[in-house]
């Protein structure tokens, strides 16, 4: 079958897109630090360019922006410190008591169904005294010992923590050259059209990042206020951390939920703290999924709320954690491509004839 030149070009681009998709799918675990670094470089490079435009040496601009970003991330992580420092002593005292209460309340109920389960209270007390009353050296020794079991996981985490700042530094340093080289790979006859497409994608992704920041701030305020109204002593650090951690879908919410449940179980007697956390976090998750992200992020990039939910689930299923990170940005780029394809189709003879 003889193909026309436009058909050959279309098939070539489709083949390249398929190859890129397969490469991303196969190398998703290896690409994690590079994709994270690329996303951060895209978000931070405007600040570097502003400093460079004011005659700040580019190396100093890159170092300054990256150091400030790392300080901000460290400040967010340090929000967990007051939670840990306050809750660990309570946890050491309360876990045996909670286990005993659970043993006395749940075991008789399960026995009615022929299930005989009893918690080993002395064993739980020994475990708590061993691991929650240990000094730093003992904790470090335990961590190193457990690293033998999951050594590859530990090395992967440490490797990513080291690689991401390195990748970010080189990408920010070479950003203008990378953009220029990428544009140089585009055939001259297609350069104007491709530049317009990339500019539109850049505008859409900028809207996405701004919308995501608004979502994080709104959720941080909501969780802090809601937990404070419920009487939680650690409402501010837990609420702010949970809201900011929503930048990482699912994982951020899960970590915030665990911290809040721990705070509620240790501060309040009975089930009040747990029920309050379930209600507050359930309402927050529903509001974020059905209202905030679709409205503040989805509408800004032109995606239908159902499309936003589908993109998160589909990319997460295909590529795991990397897929969750790139779901909405890639969807925004695909949306721009679909808009242009629709415009071309409506102007074609195939549609008008």
Secondary structure, DSSP 8 states (H G I E B T S, - for coil): ----HHHHHHHHHHHHHHHHHHHHHHTHHHHHHHHHHHHHHHHHHHHHHHHHHTT--HHHHHHHHHHHHHHHHHHHHTHHHHHHHHHHHHHHHHHHHHHHHHHHHHHHHHHTTT------HHHHHHHHHHHSS--HHHHHHHHHHHHTTSHHHHHHHHHHHHHHHHHHHHHHHTHHHHHHHHHHTS-HHHHHHHHHHHHHHHHHHHHHHHHHHHHHHHHHHHHHHHHHHTT-TTHHHHHHHHHHHTTSTTHHHHHHHHHHHHHHHHHSSTTHHHHHHHHHHHHHHHHIIIIIIIIIIITTTT--HHHHHHHHHHHHHHHTHHHHHHHHHHHHHHHHHHHHHHHHHHHSHHHH-
